[in-house]
Amino acid sequence: MKRPGISAYQQQQRASVEVAKPEQLVATLFNKLMETLAKARHYMEEQDLGKKVDRINLSIDILLVLEQSLDHEKGGELADNLQGLYQYCIKRLTEANASNDVTMIDEVSGLMGEIREGWQSVVNGTVEDSAVASAG
């Protein structure tokens, strides 16, 4: 049985994504990434391997979406650097998954947390550099 409140909430969430600016969508992806990394760390500590694998795979998927959203033409060197960072983080998460090493998840969380803060500045309008906004 579907509850009307949940259905309305899901419709509102889809509508807000459809009208969001690209910068807001990227910020939302970063927020989801940080949440997912925290869950992956938790499940790794709890030795819940199935959920850990799911959360790490979702984190990698989010990083791939972020990488695909890069505009190398407008973002130039910044977009190239972000691509390298995303690829490095994917590698570290793959290693963390194989070795059950939470320090690797913490490393990725730290790196992506810094990038997320920068994106939040873009969304809040405190950064006006159009190259940053187009880097994705």
SVG drawing of the C-alpha trace seen along z (x, -y; Angstrom):
<svg xmlns="http://www.w3.org/2000/svg" viewBox="-2 -37 47 46">
<polyline fill="none" stroke="black" stroke-width="0.4" points="0.0,0.0 1.4,-3.3 1.1,-6.2 0.0,-9.5 2.5,-11.5 5.5,-9.6 4.3,-9.8 3.8,-13.6 7.3,-13.9 8.8,-11.9 7.0,-14.0 8.3,-17.2 11.8,-15.9 11.7,-15.0 10.2,-18.4 13.0,-20.2 15.6,-18.3 14.0,-19.2 14.2,-22.9 17.5,-23.1 20.4,-24.9 23.4,-22.8 25.4,-24.1 22.7,-23.0 22.6,-19.6 26.3,-19.2 26.0,-20.4 23.3,-17.8 25.5,-15.1 28.3,-16.1 25.9,-16.0 24.6,-12.5 28.2,-11.4 29.2,-12.5 26.2,-10.8 26.9,-7.6 30.6,-7.6 29.6,-7.9 27.3,-4.9 29.9,-2.9 32.3,-3.6 29.7,-2.6 28.9,0.6 32.6,1.4 33.1,1.0 30.0,3.1 31.3,5.7 28.0,5.7 29.7,6.5 26.7,6.5 25.6,3.0 29.2,1.8 29.6,2.9 26.3,1.3 27.4,-2.1 30.8,-2.0 29.4,-1.2 26.9,-4.0 29.7,-6.4 31.7,-5.3 28.6,-5.8 28.2,-9.4 31.8,-10.1 31.3,-8.9 28.4,-11.2 30.4,-14.1 33.2,-13.2 30.8,-13.0 29.4,-16.4 32.7,-18.1 32.9,-20.7 36.5,-20.5 36.0,-23.2 34.7,-25.9 36.4,-24.5 39.8,-24.0 42.6,-23.0 40.2,-23.0 38.0,-20.5 41.0,-18.4 42.2,-18.5 38.8,-17.5 38.7,-14.6 42.0,-13.3 40.8,-13.7 37.5,-11.9 39.5,-9.0 41.9,-8.9 38.9,-8.7 37.3,-5.9 40.6,-4.0 40.8,-4.5 37.3,-3.4 37.9,-0.3 40.9,0.4 39.0,-0.3 36.3,2.1 38.9,4.9 40.9,4.3 38.1,3.2 40.3,0.1 38.2,-2.8 41.2,-5.1 40.8,-5.1 37.1,-6.0 38.1,-8.8 40.7,-10.1 38.1,-10.3 35.6,-11.9 38.2,-14.5 39.0,-15.3 35.4,-15.4 34.4,-17.4 36.7,-20.2 35.4,-20.2 31.8,-20.2 32.6,-23.3 33.8,-25.0 30.6,-24.0 28.5,-25.3 30.2,-28.6 29.2,-28.6 25.6,-27.7 25.5,-30.4 26.8,-33.0 30.0,-33.7 32.1,-32.6 31.6,-34.4 34.2,-32.8 32.2,-31.3 35.1,-28.9 34.5,-27.3 30.7,-27.1 31.2,-25.4 33.8,-23.0 31.2,-20.7"/>
</svg>
